[in-house]
Amino acid sequence: MPESRLRVTYIGHATTLLELDGLRILTDPVLRRRVVHLHRLVALGRSEKAAIRSPNAILISHLHFDHFDPGSLRMFDRGTTILVPRGGAVQVLRRRGFTDVRGVDVGSSVQIGSVTVRAVHAQHPGSRGIPWVKGPALGYVIEGSSSVYFAGDTDVFPEMSELSGADLALLPVAGWGPRLPEGEHMNPKRAAEALKVLKPSVAIPIHWGTLAPLWAPNGYPSLGSPPADFRRYAGEIAPEVEIPVLEPGQAYTMPTTRPAARSS
C-alpha cells in the first residue's frame, strides 16, 4: 500500500487507528476489559493488538471514562506524542511517565511528521470523568495527503460547516447505553443529518457496540444496529456519501478517487 493512501481500522467505540502518509495515529484508546463501570462487549483480539502497536501519536478527544483511560495508555511507549485537552490531564499523563504530552484547545495545531492535526470544537460536556481533571471536549481534523475529521463525541453545531469537505469523517452514532442526552450526542439520524453539513467523501460510524455498563452484561440488543440505521438514514439524506460499516478489527482503505454516489 503506498504511504499516501489512507487506511482506518475500527478498534471499537471511539478507538480507531489512522494510517496516513507513513504515520500511525490512534484515537481515544480504551482497550481494557473493564474501565470503571463499563466493560468491553467485544474482546480485543490479536489482530487489533497488532494493529495498534507503536503509534506515532495518540489523540484524546475528551476526558470521559469511555474516551480517556490512563490505564489503557500504559501499553504504549512513554515517548509517544499524546494530544489531550488542555488542563489537568496533561499532568496526569506526565506523572505516569509520558514525555511528549501536549495540551490543546480549539484552534490548536500540531505538526506530526508531514501531517497536521488541528483541534476543533465538539458540542459535548468535556470533564465528566476523573473528578479533579477538567478540560474541553474536542474533535480533530487530520490533514496530510488525505483529510480526516474525527468527531470524538458531539452533536451537530453551527460551526460544523467550517469542517466540511474532509475525505473521511468518523462520526459517533450511539453510546454505551440507551440514553443520549439531546444537544450532547448524535444518534444515527442526527449523525446522518450532519453529513449534509460536513460533506465528506466517506463516513464511518463509530462509538457503538463495544462498551456497556456492568449491569448490562450483554449490552442493549433492543437498540438494534445503530450503524445500519445510520447507513439507512444517510442513504436518504446524503446519498452521495459512501458509508462503510466496520466491525471491531475491520479496516477500510480509501480509494484513490472519490467513491461514486450510492443509490438511495
MIBA-681798 format. One line per field, with one value per residue (C-alpha): residue in one letter; x, y, z. Coordinates in pm, 1 decimal. Each point is the difference from the previous one (the first is absolute). Example, Ala and Ser with C-alpha at 12.3 -4.5 7.8 and 13.67 -1.06 7.14 Angstrom:
// MIBA-681798
rest <- (a,s) $
X <- (1230.0,137.0) $
Y <- (-450.0,344.0) $
Z <- (780.0,-66.0) $
This chain:
// MIBA-681798
rest <- (m,p,e,s,r,l,r,v,t,y,i,g,h,a,t,t,l,l,e,l,d,g,l,r,i,l,t,d,p,v,l,r,r,r,v,v,h,l,h,r,l,v,a,l,g,r,s,e,k,a,a,i,r,s,p,n,a,i,l,i,s,h,l,h,f,d,h,f,d,p,g,s,l,r,m,f,d,r,g,t,t,i,l,v,p,r,g,g,a,v,q,v,l,r,r,r,g,f,t,d,v,r,g,v,d,v,g,s,s,v,q,i,g,s,v,t,v,r,a,v,h,a,q,h,p,g,s,r,g,i,p,w,v,k,g,p,a,l,g,y,v,i,e,g,s,s,s,v,y,f,a,g,d,t,d,v,f,p,e,m,s,e,l,s,g,a,d,l,a,l,l,p,v,a,g,w,g,p,r,l,p,e,g,e,h,m,n,p,k,r,a,a,e,a,l,k,v,l,k,p,s,v,a,i,p,i,h,w,g,t,l,a,p,l,w,a,p,n,g,y,p,s,l,g,s,p,p,a,d,f,r,r,y,a,g,e,i,a,p,e,v,e,i,p,v,l,e,p,g,q,a,y,t,m,p,t,t,r,p,a,a,r,s,s) $
X <- (0.0,157.0,72.5,-238.2,-305.1,-231.0,-97.5,-220.5,-41.6,-296.2,116.1,-329.0,-202.0,201.2,330.1,124.1,339.7,72.7,288.7,89.7,318.2,213.0,-142.4,-218.9,-242.3,-221.2,-317.5,-148.4,153.0,-220.7,129.5,-40.4,-267.0,-146.3,21.1,-178.5,-366.9,43.3,102.0,103.2,-253.7,246.7,332.5,310.5,137.9,350.4,-57.6,-113.2,293.7,238.0,-164.0,42.0,361.3,238.9,-215.2,175.6,-267.0,-307.5,-291.9,-229.9,-327.3,-128.5,30.8,-300.3,91.2,-101.0,247.6,284.9,140.4,350.2,1.7,-30.4,278.6,245.7,47.0,166.7,352.8,40.7,151.4,-313.6,-143.4,-336.3,-240.8,-242.5,-243.0,184.9,-30.0,62.5,30.6,339.0,146.3,-182.4,185.1,333.3,-9.5,-40.5,325.4,-119.4,250.5,-174.5,-344.3,-147.3,-302.8,-216.9,-315.3,-223.2,224.2,320.6,202.5,275.1,232.6,71.3,238.3,-160.5,-349.6,-170.3,-242.6,-241.1,-224.4,-357.2,-315.9,-224.9,-351.8,35.6,80.8,372.2,81.9,-227.6,275.3,272.8,-161.3,298.6,103.1,-168.6,30.8,-200.5,-159.4,168.8,-6.1,302.5,67.2,298.5,142.5,262.5,-35.6,-355.7,-209.9,-194.9,-251.7,-9.1,-304.1,69.1,-342.3,-222.4,-333.9,-36.7,101.6,-18.7,374.2,10.7,-35.5,356.7,118.8,-162.0,176.8,214.3,71.7,-106.3,-224.9,-6.6,-336.4,-151.7,-341.2,-83.1,136.6,75.2,-362.0,-346.4,-16.9,157.9,-69.5,-117.0,249.9,298.2,-1.8,-100.8,-232.3,-2.2,-241.1,173.4,336.8,-148.0,-128.7,355.5,111.1,-190.0,218.2,330.4,-16.0,266.9,84.3,-27.3,-148.2,58.2,-224.4,181.0,-89.9,-228.5,-18.3,319.3,-57.9,-289.3,-54.1,57.4,-373.4,-57.6,226.6,-123.7,-37.9,-334.2,-118.7,-327.5,190.8,40.4,289.4,86.9,255.6,-254.1,-256.3,257.5,72.1,-372.5,-59.3,313.3,-137.9,-308.1,166.0,345.0,12.3,319.1,197.5,145.9,-72.9,222.2,-112.5,295.6,-16.4,272.9,325.7,-103.9,178.6,-88.5,240.2,-107.4,-18.3,225.5,-304.0,-317.8,-256.3,-297.0,-330.5,-211.5,-356.4,-252.5) $
Y <- (0.0,336.0,224.2,269.4,-228.7,46.3,-309.0,-10.6,-293.9,1.3,-132.7,71.8,284.7,316.6,-183.4,0.0,-31.0,239.4,-80.0,297.4,110.9,-253.2,99.5,-196.6,207.4,-156.5,164.9,-28.8,-336.2,-182.3,-353.9,-170.7,-258.9,233.0,376.2,125.7,-101.7,-109.7,-334.9,-96.3,-204.7,-85.5,-139.5,166.0,-263.8,-68.9,187.6,312.3,-20.7,-34.0,285.8,253.5,-81.7,298.0,295.7,324.3,202.7,-43.7,245.1,35.2,177.8,50.8,-129.3,-229.0,-352.4,-151.1,225.9,70.5,-300.9,41.8,-373.4,-80.6,244.4,-202.1,-242.0,270.5,136.1,291.7,210.2,-17.3,340.4,43.3,285.0,49.0,280.0,271.9,-13.3,-258.8,-299.1,127.7,-44.2,-330.4,-144.5,164.3,-146.4,-340.4,53.7,123.7,253.6,151.4,101.4,306.4,178.2,138.0,205.7,108.2,146.2,-170.8,-147.1,-260.2,-127.7,-374.9,-90.4,115.0,-0.3,294.0,-69.7,279.3,-1.0,113.1,59.7,-283.3,60.9,-219.0,40.7,-50.8,-85.4,-276.0,-240.9,14.9,254.0,233.1,-10.9,258.2,85.3,80.7,-252.2,-0.1,-151.2,-19.9,67.8,-196.5,135.7,-154.5,-140.0,-82.6,160.2,-151.3,149.7,-195.7,133.3,-158.2,39.4,287.0,120.8,210.3,361.3,313.8,24.3,-357.5,140.1,133.1,-363.5,-99.9,-179.9,-255.5,-318.6,-209.7,76.3,-222.3,70.2,-127.0,-160.7,-142.6,-26.9,-259.6,8.3,69.6,363.5,269.5,346.0,240.8,268.9,-212.6,-306.7,-116.1,-293.0,-172.6,248.5,303.4,-128.5,-43.5,357.6,111.8,-136.0,277.9,249.8,-187.5,-121.1,-270.5,-246.7,-294.7,-27.0,-287.3,-43.9,-35.4,7.0,-302.4,-366.1,-28.7,119.0,-50.5,54.5,-289.5,-26.3,-80.2,-304.5,-46.6,366.7,123.6,-224.7,194.4,292.4,-199.4,99.6,371.5,-16.2,-166.9,265.2,270.4,-149.2,-13.8,361.3,109.7,-162.9,219.8,323.3,-3.1,-279.8,141.3,-105.0,-349.8,-177.9,-300.3,-174.5,-158.5,-257.5,27.4,-114.4,72.6,255.0,222.0,148.7,317.6,-29.6,222.9,161.3,127.5,-282.9,5.9,108.4,-278.3,-41.2,73.1) $
Z <- (0.0,-98.6,299.5,-122.6,19.4,299.0,195.2,310.8,236.6,237.3,337.2,175.9,155.4,-80.6,-43.7,-358.7,-162.0,-287.6,-232.5,-216.9,-173.2,187.8,341.2,241.6,206.7,268.1,129.3,351.0,95.6,252.4,-15.9,337.1,76.4,264.6,52.0,314.3,-50.9,-363.8,-142.5,-348.5,-196.3,-276.5,116.5,-137.7,-237.4,-121.9,-323.7,183.9,243.5,-292.6,-189.0,278.9,81.9,5.7,-110.5,-87.0,179.4,218.0,-9.5,302.9,-76.9,354.8,352.5,47.4,109.6,-335.2,-183.8,243.4,182.9,142.6,72.3,-370.5,-82.7,209.9,-291.1,-212.6,-3.8,238.4,-278.1,-214.9,-90.9,175.2,-72.6,287.7,91.6,188.5,377.5,266.7,-233.2,-115.9,348.5,51.9,-298.3,74.7,351.2,-167.9,-186.8,-340.6,-127.8,-303.8,126.2,-165.8,143.5,-280.5,-36.5,-287.9,-269.3,115.3,-284.3,40.4,-270.9,15.6,-277.9,-323.9,152.5,169.3,285.5,88.9,308.5,-66.2,200.3,117.5,130.9,307.5,372.5,37.1,358.4,129.5,92.1,264.0,238.5,35.4,-365.9,-221.7,-366.7,-314.2,-235.2,-338.9,-344.3,-226.9,-366.3,-132.0,-325.8,-222.9,-349.7,115.7,272.6,289.5,240.2,327.9,184.1,340.0,159.5,-108.6,-122.4,-313.7,63.9,-217.8,-64.4,-127.8,-351.5,34.8,13.5,-328.2,-279.8,183.3,-191.0,298.8,298.6,308.9,163.8,326.4,-52.7,344.7,353.4,267.5,117.6,-136.9,111.7,-218.1,146.8,-268.1,-87.3,110.9,-228.9,-345.2,-54.3,-342.4,-156.5,146.4,-125.0,-348.2,13.4,82.4,-337.6,-179.1,186.8,-1.6,-362.9,38.4,-270.7,241.8,349.7,240.8,306.3,333.9,370.5,-7.3,98.0,206.9,356.4,240.3,373.5,238.0,64.3,-369.7,-56.5,-357.8,-84.7,-133.2,-284.9,-8.8,-151.9,-320.6,-225.1,23.1,-286.8,-229.9,95.9,-71.9,-340.0,-80.5,104.3,-188.6,-314.5,33.0,113.1,-164.2,-259.7,-149.0,311.6,12.3,330.7,79.0,321.6,180.3,276.1,265.7,-156.6,-357.1,-218.2,-293.4,-253.6,-174.7,-378.3,-205.3,-162.6,161.3,42.2,-233.5,151.2,146.1,-108.5,272.2) $
